[in-house]
Amino acid sequence: MDFDAFLALVPKIILEKLPDAVSHQKMAPLERMEIMKNLDLEKANPRKAAVMMLCYPKNKKTHLVLILRNTYPGVHSSQIAFPGGKVEDFDENLEQTALRETHEEVGILPSQITVIRAFSDVYIPPSNFLVFPYMGYSTATLQFIPDPAEVAGIIELPLENFLDDGIVVLNKMATSYNSSIDVPAFNIDGQIVWGATAMMMSELKDVLKKVIGDG
């Protein structure tokens, strides 16, 4: 998608009703859905985090940035995610968390990003995090500077590839829920994106398809 065409969609994206769980369930592992049926989120008292779904131009085409997390002891080791992280006491709000973490992880300044809107939050049972995604864009040609302590690689996903239903797969893998289960995922040139990030991507994809379809 040409970046100018994407920018023309921004006013519609702002006003579009979020599909929330309808989109999330398309990419949620069955075991997660069972856990969520009996979950009391208030009792779980989850930690909060925020991420940035950042669109930007590359060769005049709209791209979406994802990161490959480093290998470390923890449930999110080596996973593909949006830039972001946990809320700190000094953050004024969740949007600032997303902007700050994006700067820390991939080197993009908050001043380079225009935040479009918040999307629906996603709870992650294995780590007890409630994640708040924000969608934003930059009109600049971006030079990513990954933080070597946290980021193993950058994935620049063309929006037209993201909107292709052919990248949605069912992938057998070991997870925190089960040692071998079929998990809905996005296959991005052999890189498997699943779990909370895939659920956020599903809502983003549904919103984009809706506003594009509305013309």
Secondary structure, DSSP 8 states (H G I E B T S, - for coil): -BHHHHHHHHHHHHHS---THHHHGGG--HHHHHHHHT--HHHH--EEEEEEEEEEEETTEEEEEEEEE---SSTTTT-EE-SEEE--TT-SSHHHHHHHHHHHHH---GGG-EEEEE---EEETTTTEEEEEEEEE--S-------TTTEEEEEEEEHHHHT-GGGEEEEEE--SS-SSEEEEEEEETTEEEEHHHHHHHHHHHHHHHHHHHT-
